[in-house]
């Protein structure tokens, strides 16, 4: 009975471990290849097609100056969409002829040169062979010329987006497609795709190679991208605008230190006006007109301080407080600016046994009523808050590990090891008892 339970325990542990591992499978990093291709020690002509096949899927590229996978040829890689190709074999072929194989590696970056033999006729349409030069290998040439048609982008077309559909077709079966946009890098693609044009004038060349070794091409010499300009007054804050009517990009009076009122927008949408903002319980605060967040004039908005005070502030090193106040105040109006202090970390201890830091009021109120202390005596032990932060950091790191795929797999691997060890020990102990 116990032996049966042991077997079931092992099966359960292995199944659980496999399930967890499978559940956290993620798309893997592609394996990139580059190098040269030769036919009988001679560089292959441009646009020779290299095909990589793995698990029945084909990935193709073309050569430039005898090179593939590196400039000036297109980048070439074999993807791992399901994260399960590590250790599997990639078969490479040129013109249908086997050229070599390689084991797939995630994040691999491999120099892999090819040198094959080929001559007409040998049954493979390779290199500079075409239906014209070697019909025995490439087949008879089609009666109609090989033509490529571009439907999008259109010649002299105008677009309001840089992402433009590339729609093409050919009158014959195509082995591989590629294009160059604005004299840039060569890109191998599968119809139909999207190109990323630039604002202004653009041009694109599209190429295709059929199974008879012929290359067809077409081009759109001129198409333009004109991005829409922001329209002030349409109620939508667009790029280049600080605001538009009642659209302030999520900002409110509280963003400028007030607790009541409403913002307004300049007539040219170039700045946010805070004249309508105020702190409830006091008189309204009037701004100088522009915000501190990217206004076109470049000025900084400083909320007004309507406080008249005479103060005498002295630092008391013994207490560690920033200051002792001996002041006479004549507050005629309520303070309408809310201080928002941000401080740097404490410095190292000085020879005087003190630590200092710098504190800045983000709202530029011009007052120091709520300013934190900037000098303190050095402490030798962590404060309660620092200790708590350290413990929280440790727990956070531990929690992230335990809930991560690696942590979960490690835990179940440990459980599996304990079960197997226990069963081995039990079997050994049972053998001693029977003797």
C-alpha positions as CSV (number, residue, x, y, z in Angstrom):
1,X,0.0,0.0,0.0
2,X,2.7,2.5,1.0
3,X,4.7,1.6,-2.1
4,X,1.7,2.5,-4.2
5,X,1.3,5.8,-2.3
6,X,5.0,6.5,-2.9
7,X,4.7,6.1,-6.7
8,X,1.6,8.3,-6.7
9,X,3.5,10.9,-4.7
10,X,6.3,11.0,-7.2
11,X,3.9,11.3,-10.1
12,X,2.0,14.1,-8.4
13,X,5.2,16.0,-7.6
14,X,6.6,15.7,-11.1
15,X,3.3,16.6,-12.7
16,X,3.0,19.7,-10.5
17,X,6.5,20.8,-11.2
18,X,6.0,20.3,-15.0
19,X,2.7,22.2,-14.8
20,X,4.2,25.2,-13.0
21,X,7.2,25.3,-15.4
22,X,4.8,25.2,-18.4
23,X,2.5,27.7,-17.0
24,X,5.2,30.3,-16.8
25,X,6.6,29.7,-20.3
26,X,7.2,33.0,-22.0
27,X,8.1,34.0,-25.6
28,X,11.9,33.6,-25.9
29,X,14.5,35.9,-27.2
30,X,15.2,35.4,-31.0
31,X,18.4,33.9,-32.3
32,X,20.2,36.3,-34.6
33,X,22.5,35.2,-37.4
34,X,24.9,37.0,-39.7
35,X,27.8,36.2,-42.1
36,X,28.8,35.6,-45.7
37,X,27.5,33.3,-48.4
38,X,29.8,31.8,-51.0
39,X,29.2,29.6,-54.0
40,X,32.4,27.7,-54.8
41,X,34.4,30.3,-52.8
42,X,32.8,33.2,-54.7
43,X,30.5,35.8,-53.1
44,X,26.9,35.3,-54.1
45,X,25.2,38.1,-56.1
46,X,22.9,40.5,-54.4
47,X,19.4,39.4,-53.5
48,X,20.3,35.7,-53.1
49,X,17.7,34.2,-50.8
50,X,18.6,32.5,-47.5
51,X,15.8,30.5,-45.8
52,X,15.9,29.2,-42.2
53,X,13.4,26.5,-41.3
54,X,12.5,25.4,-37.8
55,X,9.4,23.4,-36.8
56,X,8.0,23.8,-40.3
57,X,8.2,27.6,-40.2
58,X,10.3,29.5,-42.8
59,X,12.2,32.8,-42.2
60,X,13.9,34.3,-45.2
61,X,16.4,37.1,-45.9
62,X,18.4,38.4,-48.9
63,X,22.1,39.2,-49.4
64,X,23.9,42.4,-50.1
65,X,27.6,42.5,-51.2
66,X,27.8,38.8,-50.4
67,X,26.6,39.4,-46.8
68,X,23.5,38.5,-44.9
69,X,22.2,39.6,-41.5
70,X,24.4,42.7,-41.2
71,X,24.8,46.0,-42.9
72,X,24.2,46.7,-45.7
73,X,22.0,43.5,-45.8
74,X,18.9,43.3,-43.6
75,X,19.1,42.1,-40.0
76,X,18.2,38.4,-39.8
77,X,16.9,36.4,-36.9
78,X,14.8,33.4,-36.1
79,X,12.1,34.2,-33.5
80,X,10.9,32.1,-30.6
81,X,7.2,33.0,-30.3
82,X,6.3,30.4,-27.7
83,X,9.5,30.2,-25.8
84,X,10.1,26.5,-26.6
85,X,12.7,26.5,-29.4
86,X,15.8,26.3,-27.3
87,X,17.9,23.3,-28.4
88,X,15.9,22.6,-31.6
89,X,17.6,22.4,-35.0
90,X,17.4,25.2,-37.6
91,X,17.9,24.0,-41.2
92,X,19.3,26.6,-43.7
93,X,18.8,26.4,-47.4
94,X,19.8,28.5,-50.4
95,X,17.7,28.2,-53.5
96,X,16.2,25.1,-52.0
97,X,19.6,23.5,-51.5
98,X,20.6,22.5,-48.0
99,X,23.3,24.8,-46.7
100,X,23.8,23.9,-43.0
101,X,22.2,23.6,-39.7
102,X,22.5,25.1,-36.2
103,X,21.0,24.6,-32.8
104,X,18.6,27.4,-31.7
105,X,19.8,29.4,-28.7
106,X,17.8,32.2,-27.0
107,X,19.6,35.5,-27.2
108,X,22.1,33.9,-29.6
109,X,24.2,36.2,-31.9
110,X,26.0,33.9,-34.3
111,X,28.5,34.3,-37.1
112,X,27.6,31.5,-39.5
113,X,29.1,31.5,-43.0
114,X,27.9,29.4,-45.8
115,X,30.0,28.0,-48.8
116,X,28.0,25.8,-51.2
117,X,28.6,24.3,-54.6
118,X,26.3,24.8,-57.5
119,X,26.4,24.7,-61.2
120,X,23.9,24.6,-64.1
121,X,22.2,22.2,-64.2
122,X,22.1,20.7,-60.8
123,X,18.4,21.1,-59.9
124,X,18.8,24.2,-57.7
125,X,18.1,27.8,-58.9
126,X,20.9,29.5,-56.9
127,X,23.0,32.7,-57.1
128,X,22.9,34.4,-60.5
129,X,20.9,31.6,-62.1
130,X,17.6,32.6,-63.6
131,X,15.0,31.2,-65.9
132,X,16.9,33.0,-68.7
133,X,20.4,31.7,-67.9
134,X,19.5,28.3,-66.5
135,X,15.9,27.1,-67.3
136,X,16.9,23.6,-66.3
137,X,17.3,24.7,-62.7
138,X,14.9,27.7,-62.5
139,X,12.2,26.6,-64.9
140,X,10.9,28.3,-68.0
141,X,10.4,32.0,-67.8
142,X,6.7,33.2,-67.5
143,X,5.3,34.7,-70.7
144,X,4.4,37.9,-68.9
145,X,7.1,40.1,-67.4
146,X,7.4,39.9,-63.6
147,X,5.7,43.0,-62.2
148,X,5.2,44.5,-58.8
149,X,2.3,46.8,-58.0
150,X,2.2,49.3,-55.0
151,X,-1.3,50.3,-53.9
152,X,-0.2,52.2,-50.7
153,X,1.4,54.6,-50.3
154,X,0.2,56.4,-53.4
155,X,2.3,58.5,-55.7
156,X,1.9,62.2,-54.6
157,X,-0.3,61.0,-51.8
158,X,-0.6,63.0,-48.6
159,X,-1.0,61.4,-45.2
160,X,-1.6,62.7,-41.7
161,X,0.1,59.8,-39.9
162,X,3.7,58.5,-40.1
163,X,2.4,54.9,-39.8
164,X,1.3,54.1,-43.4
165,X,0.0,50.7,-44.7
166,X,2.3,49.2,-47.3
167,X,0.0,47.3,-49.7
168,X,1.6,45.4,-52.6
169,X,1.0,42.6,-55.0
170,X,2.8,40.8,-57.9
171,X,1.6,38.9,-61.0
172,X,3.6,35.8,-60.1
173,X,4.4,33.8,-57.0
174,X,6.9,35.6,-54.9
175,X,9.7,34.0,-52.9
176,X,10.7,37.0,-50.9
177,X,9.8,40.7,-50.5
178,X,11.9,43.6,-49.4
179,X,11.9,47.4,-49.4
180,X,14.0,50.5,-48.7
181,X,12.4,53.6,-47.3
182,X,14.1,57.0,-47.8
183,X,17.4,55.2,-48.9
184,X,17.5,53.5,-45.5
185,X,18.2,49.9,-44.5
186,X,16.8,47.0,-46.5
187,X,13.8,45.5,-44.8
188,X,12.4,42.0,-45.6
189,X,8.7,41.9,-45.1
190,X,5.6,39.9,-45.6
191,X,2.6,41.7,-47.3
192,X,0.8,43.5,-46.1
193,X,2.7,45.5,-43.5
194,X,3.1,49.0,-42.1
195,X,6.0,51.4,-42.7
196,X,7.1,54.2,-40.5
197,X,7.6,57.3,-42.7
198,X,8.9,60.7,-41.7
199,X,7.2,64.0,-41.6
200,X,7.7,65.7,-45.0
201,X,8.6,64.1,-48.3
202,X,9.2,60.3,-48.5
203,X,10.0,57.7,-51.2
204,X,10.0,53.9,-51.1
205,X,11.4,51.1,-53.3
206,X,9.8,47.7,-53.2
207,X,11.4,44.6,-54.6
208,X,10.3,41.0,-55.0
209,X,12.0,37.8,-56.2
210,X,10.0,35.0,-57.9
211,X,10.8,31.3,-58.0
212,X,12.4,31.6,-61.4
213,X,15.2,33.9,-60.0
214,X,13.7,37.0,-61.5
215,X,13.6,40.3,-59.5
216,X,10.7,42.7,-60.0
217,X,10.5,46.2,-58.5
218,X,8.5,49.3,-58.2
219,X,8.7,52.6,-56.4
220,X,6.7,55.5,-55.1
221,X,8.9,58.5,-55.8
222,X,7.1,61.0,-53.7
223,X,4.5,60.9,-50.9
224,X,4.2,63.3,-48.0
225,X,3.3,63.1,-44.4
226,X,1.8,66.3,-43.0
227,X,0.9,66.0,-39.3
228,X,-2.1,68.0,-38.2
229,X,-1.2,71.3,-36.5
230,X,-2.8,72.0,-33.1
231,X,-6.1,74.0,-33.5
232,X,-6.5,76.5,-30.7
233,X,-10.2,76.8,-29.6
234,X,-11.3,73.2,-30.3
235,X,-11.3,72.3,-26.6
236,X,-8.7,69.7,-26.9
237,X,-5.1,70.2,-25.6
238,X,-2.9,69.1,-28.4
239,X,0.9,69.0,-28.8
240,X,2.4,72.4,-28.6
241,X,-0.5,73.8,-26.6
242,X,-0.4,74.6,-22.8
243,X,-4.2,74.4,-22.7
244,X,-7.3,74.7,-24.8
245,X,-10.5,76.2,-23.4
246,X,-11.3,73.9,-20.4
247,X,-8.7,71.3,-21.2
248,X,-5.7,71.9,-18.9
249,X,-4.1,68.5,-19.3
250,X,-5.3,67.3,-15.9
251,X,-4.1,70.4,-14.0
252,X,-6.3,72.3,-11.5
253,X,-5.9,75.2,-9.1
254,X,-4.6,72.7,-6.5
255,X,-1.6,72.1,-8.8
256,X,-0.5,75.7,-8.1
257,X,-1.1,75.7,-4.3
258,X,-4.7,76.8,-4.2
259,X,-7.7,74.9,-2.8
260,X,-10.5,76.7,-4.6
261,X,-11.3,78.4,-7.9
262,X,-10.8,77.5,-11.5
263,X,-8.1,77.9,-14.2
264,X,-8.6,79.7,-17.5
265,X,-6.7,79.5,-20.7
266,X,-5.1,82.3,-22.8
267,X,-6.7,83.1,-26.1
268,X,-3.7,81.7,-28.0
269,X,-3.6,78.5,-25.9
270,X,-0.1,79.2,-24.9
271,X,-0.5,79.5,-21.1
272,X,-2.6,78.6,-18.2
273,X,-4.0,81.6,-16.2
274,X,-4.5,81.2,-12.4
275,X,-6.4,84.5,-11.8
276,X,-9.5,82.6,-10.8
277,X,-7.7,80.5,-8.1
278,X,-7.8,81.3,-4.4
279,X,-7.7,79.7,-1.0
280,X,-11.0,79.4,0.6
281,X,-11.4,81.6,3.8
282,X,-9.2,84.4,2.4
283,X,-9.0,86.8,-0.4
284,X,-8.3,85.6,-3.9
285,X,-4.8,85.3,-5.1
286,X,-4.0,87.0,-8.4
287,X,-1.3,85.6,-10.6
288,X,0.9,87.4,-13.0
289,X,-0.7,85.5,-15.9
290,X,1.3,82.5,-16.8
291,X,1.9,79.1,-15.4
292,X,5.2,77.6,-14.3
293,X,4.7,74.6,-16.5
294,X,6.1,75.2,-20.0
295,X,4.6,78.7,-20.7
296,X,5.8,80.2,-23.9
297,X,7.3,83.2,-22.2
298,X,9.6,81.1,-20.1
299,X,8.8,82.9,-16.9
300,X,8.2,81.1,-13.6
301,X,5.0,81.6,-11.8
302,X,5.4,82.4,-8.1
303,X,2.1,82.5,-6.1
304,X,1.8,85.7,-4.1
305,X,2.4,85.8,-0.4
306,X,0.3,88.4,1.4
307,X,2.0,88.3,4.8
308,X,3.7,91.1,6.6
309,X,6.0,89.8,9.3
310,X,9.1,90.8,11.2
311,X,11.0,87.8,12.5
312,X,14.1,87.0,14.3
313,X,15.1,83.4,13.8
314,X,18.1,81.8,15.6
315,X,19.4,78.2,15.3
316,X,19.6,76.2,18.5
317,X,22.3,73.6,18.0
318,X,21.6,71.9,21.3
319,X,17.9,71.1,20.6
320,X,18.6,70.3,17.0
321,X,15.5,72.4,15.9
322,X,15.9,74.5,12.9
323,X,15.1,77.7,14.7
324,X,13.6,79.3,17.7
325,X,11.2,82.0,16.8
326,X,11.2,85.4,18.5
327,X,9.0,87.3,16.1
328,X,6.3,89.9,15.9
329,X,3.7,89.3,13.3
330,X,1.3,91.5,11.7
331,X,-0.8,89.2,9.5
332,X,-3.1,91.5,7.5
333,X,-4.1,88.8,5.1
334,X,-4.3,85.0,5.0
335,X,-1.3,83.2,3.4
336,X,-2.5,81.9,0.1
337,X,0.6,79.9,-0.9
338,X,1.0,76.3,0.5
339,X,4.6,75.4,1.1
340,X,5.8,72.1,-0.5
341,X,9.3,71.3,0.8
342,X,11.5,68.7,-0.8
343,X,14.8,67.8,0.9
344,X,18.0,66.0,0.0
345,X,19.3,63.1,2.0
346,X,21.4,63.9,5.1
347,X,25.1,64.5,4.6
348,X,27.9,62.6,6.2
349,X,28.8,63.6,9.8
350,X,31.0,66.7,10.0
351,X,33.8,67.2,12.5
352,X,31.3,69.1,14.6
353,X,29.1,66.1,14.9
354,X,26.4,67.5,12.7
355,X,24.6,66.5,9.5
356,X,23.1,68.9,7.0
357,X,20.8,68.8,4.1
358,X,19.2,71.2,1.6
359,X,15.4,71.8,1.4
360,X,13.6,73.5,-1.5
361,X,10.1,74.8,-1.6
362,X,8.6,73.4,-4.8
363,X,5.9,76.1,-4.8
364,X,8.4,79.0,-4.3
365,X,6.2,80.6,-1.7
366,X,9.0,82.7,-0.3
367,X,8.2,81.7,3.3
368,X,9.8,79.2,5.7
369,X,6.9,78.6,8.1
370,X,6.8,74.8,7.4
371,X,10.4,74.3,6.4
372,X,11.9,71.1,7.8
373,X,15.1,71.2,9.8
374,X,18.2,71.3,7.7
375,X,20.8,70.6,10.5
376,X,20.8,67.7,13.1
377,X,23.1,65.9,15.4
378,X,24.7,62.7,14.0
379,X,23.0,59.5,15.2
380,X,24.9,56.2,15.5
381,X,21.9,53.9,15.2
382,X,19.1,53.6,12.7
383,X,16.0,55.5,13.6
384,X,12.8,53.5,14.0
385,X,11.6,54.6,10.6
386,X,14.9,53.7,8.9
387,X,14.8,50.2,10.5
388,X,11.2,49.8,9.4
389,X,12.2,50.8,5.8
390,X,15.0,48.3,5.8
391,X,12.7,45.5,7.0
392,X,10.1,46.5,4.4
393,X,12.8,46.4,1.7
394,X,13.9,42.9,2.7
395,X,10.2,41.7,2.8
396,X,9.6,43.3,-0.6
397,X,12.5,41.6,-2.2
398,X,11.7,38.3,-0.6
399,X,8.0,38.6,-1.7
400,X,9.0,39.4,-5.3
401,X,11.2,36.3,-5.4
402,X,8.6,34.0,-3.9
403,X,5.9,35.2,-6.3
404,X,8.1,35.2,-9.4
405,X,8.2,32.3,-11.8
406,X,11.8,31.5,-10.8
407,X,10.8,31.5,-7.1
408,X,7.8,29.3,-7.6
409,X,9.8,26.8,-9.8
410,X,12.5,26.8,-7.1
411,X,10.1,26.1,-4.3
412,X,8.5,23.2,-6.2
413,X,11.9,21.9,-7.2
414,X,12.8,21.9,-3.5
415,X,9.6,20.1,-2.6
416,X,10.3,17.5,-5.3
417,X,13.8,16.9,-3.9
418,X,12.5,16.5,-0.4
419,X,9.9,13.9,-1.6
420,X,12.5,11.9,-3.5
421,X,14.9,12.1,-0.7
422,X,12.3,10.9,1.8
423,X,11.3,8.0,-0.5
424,X,14.9,6.9,-0.9
425,X,15.4,7.0,2.8
426,X,12.2,5.1,3.5
427,X,13.2,2.4,1.0
428,X,16.6,2.1,2.6
429,X,15.2,1.9,6.1
430,X,12.6,-0.7,5.0
431,X,15.4,-2.8,3.6
432,X,17.3,-2.7,6.9
433,X,14.1,-3.8,8.8
434,X,13.6,-6.8,6.6
435,X,17.0,-8.2,7.2
